[in-house]
């Protein structure tokens, strides 16, 4: 974790983002701009602690001698000029197109973690450099 973990970001589950993009493409007004956000602002440290807590509840045999994945949290120096808050006002897309996220932060992050745990082959390829950015899920 960089800095003191107090930076704030707005979190949005990927499928909610895709639904919002579809809504804008099919119902939005040409030339208008719609900010898409999750109404889920969280401090980075709270996101990391949530991820650790979910992993603790899912993974019984933890690596090494750790009791909790939170034991693995380390802090590194923040980069110079790093913003403390990344957020947008998503009220226009809700007001004009009726779009709101279907997932809460908690349900979305849990689904994301479970996806990564079920798709280790994919993320191992990202780590080892063999994933070249090709589209996934296409029949070949």
C-alpha positions as CSV (number, residue, x, y, z in Angstrom):
1,X,0.0,0.0,0.0
2,X,1.5,3.3,-1.0
3,X,1.4,6.4,1.2
4,X,-0.7,6.2,4.3
5,X,-3.6,4.6,2.5
6,X,-5.9,7.5,3.1
7,X,-6.4,8.4,-0.6
8,X,-10.1,8.1,-1.6
9,X,-11.5,6.6,-4.8
10,X,-15.0,5.9,-6.1
11,X,-15.4,2.2,-6.8
12,X,-17.7,0.7,-9.5
13,X,-18.2,-3.0,-10.3
14,X,-17.2,-3.8,-13.9
15,X,-20.6,-5.2,-15.0
16,X,-22.3,-2.0,-13.6
17,X,-19.9,0.0,-15.7
18,X,-20.7,-2.0,-18.8
19,X,-24.5,-1.6,-18.1
20,X,-23.9,2.2,-17.8
21,X,-22.0,2.3,-21.1
22,X,-24.8,0.4,-22.8
23,X,-27.4,2.7,-21.3
24,X,-25.5,5.8,-22.5
25,X,-25.0,4.3,-26.0
26,X,-28.7,3.3,-26.4
27,X,-30.5,6.1,-24.5
28,X,-28.1,9.0,-24.0
29,X,-28.4,12.2,-26.0
30,X,-25.8,12.7,-28.8
31,X,-23.1,15.0,-27.8
32,X,-23.8,14.8,-24.0
33,X,-21.3,13.6,-21.4
34,X,-22.3,11.3,-18.7
35,X,-20.0,10.6,-15.7
36,X,-20.3,7.0,-14.5
37,X,-19.6,6.4,-10.8
38,X,-20.5,3.9,-8.2
39,X,-21.4,6.2,-5.3
40,X,-18.9,4.1,-3.4
41,X,-16.1,6.3,-2.2
42,X,-13.6,4.4,0.0
43,X,-10.2,5.1,1.4
44,X,-7.6,2.8,-0.2
45,X,-6.7,1.3,3.2
46,X,-10.3,0.4,3.8
47,X,-10.5,-1.3,0.3
48,X,-7.3,-3.3,1.1
49,X,-8.7,-4.3,4.5
50,X,-12.0,-5.4,2.9
51,X,-10.1,-7.5,0.4
52,X,-8.1,-9.1,3.2
53,X,-11.3,-9.8,5.2
54,X,-13.0,-11.5,2.2
55,X,-9.9,-13.6,1.5
56,X,-9.7,-14.6,5.2
57,X,-13.3,-15.8,4.9
58,X,-12.7,-17.7,1.6
59,X,-9.2,-19.2,1.9
60,X,-8.8,-21.6,4.8
61,X,-5.1,-22.6,4.3
62,X,-3.3,-19.2,4.3
63,X,0.3,-19.0,2.9
64,X,3.1,-19.1,5.4
65,X,2.5,-18.4,9.0
66,X,0.0,-15.6,8.6
67,X,-3.3,-15.6,10.6
68,X,-4.9,-13.0,8.4
69,X,-4.1,-11.6,4.9
70,X,-4.1,-8.2,6.7
71,X,-0.7,-9.3,8.1
72,X,0.7,-8.9,4.6
73,X,-0.2,-5.2,4.3
74,X,3.0,-3.1,3.9
75,X,3.3,0.6,3.2
76,X,5.6,2.2,0.7
77,X,6.4,5.9,0.1
78,X,3.7,7.7,-1.9
79,X,4.7,9.1,-5.3
80,X,5.2,12.9,-5.5
81,X,2.1,14.8,-6.5
82,X,-0.3,11.9,-6.0
83,X,-3.9,13.0,-5.8
84,X,-5.7,12.4,-2.5
85,X,-9.2,11.9,-4.0
86,X,-10.5,10.4,-7.3
87,X,-14.2,10.8,-7.6
88,X,-16.9,12.2,-9.9
89,X,-20.5,13.4,-9.8
90,X,-22.6,10.7,-11.4
91,X,-25.9,12.4,-10.6
92,X,-26.6,13.3,-14.3
93,X,-26.7,9.7,-15.6
94,X,-29.1,8.8,-12.7
95,X,-31.3,11.9,-13.2
96,X,-31.4,11.8,-17.1
97,X,-31.1,8.1,-17.9
98,X,-32.3,6.4,-14.6
99,X,-29.0,4.5,-14.3
100,X,-27.7,3.5,-10.8
101,X,-25.3,0.7,-10.0
102,X,-26.8,-2.7,-9.2
103,X,-23.9,-3.8,-7.0
104,X,-22.8,-2.3,-3.7
105,X,-19.1,-1.9,-3.0
106,X,-19.2,-5.0,-0.9
107,X,-21.0,-7.2,-3.3
108,X,-18.9,-6.0,-6.3
109,X,-15.6,-6.5,-4.6
110,X,-16.5,-9.9,-3.4
111,X,-17.6,-11.0,-6.9
112,X,-14.3,-9.5,-8.2
113,X,-12.2,-11.4,-5.7
114,X,-14.0,-14.7,-6.4
115,X,-13.5,-14.1,-10.2
116,X,-9.7,-13.7,-9.7
117,X,-9.6,-16.8,-7.5
118,X,-11.5,-18.8,-10.1
119,X,-9.3,-17.5,-12.9
120,X,-5.8,-18.0,-11.7
121,X,-4.6,-19.2,-15.1
122,X,-5.4,-15.8,-16.5
123,X,-3.8,-13.6,-13.9
124,X,-0.7,-15.9,-13.7
125,X,-0.3,-15.1,-17.5
126,X,-0.5,-11.4,-16.7
127,X,2.2,-11.8,-14.0
128,X,4.6,-13.8,-16.1
129,X,4.2,-11.6,-19.2
130,X,2.7,-14.2,-21.5
131,X,-0.7,-12.4,-21.7
132,X,-0.5,-10.1,-24.6
133,X,-3.7,-8.2,-24.2
134,X,-5.7,-10.4,-26.5
135,X,-9.5,-10.4,-26.0
136,X,-10.8,-13.2,-23.8
137,X,-14.0,-15.2,-24.0
138,X,-14.1,-15.4,-27.8
139,X,-14.6,-18.8,-29.5
140,X,-11.7,-19.8,-31.6
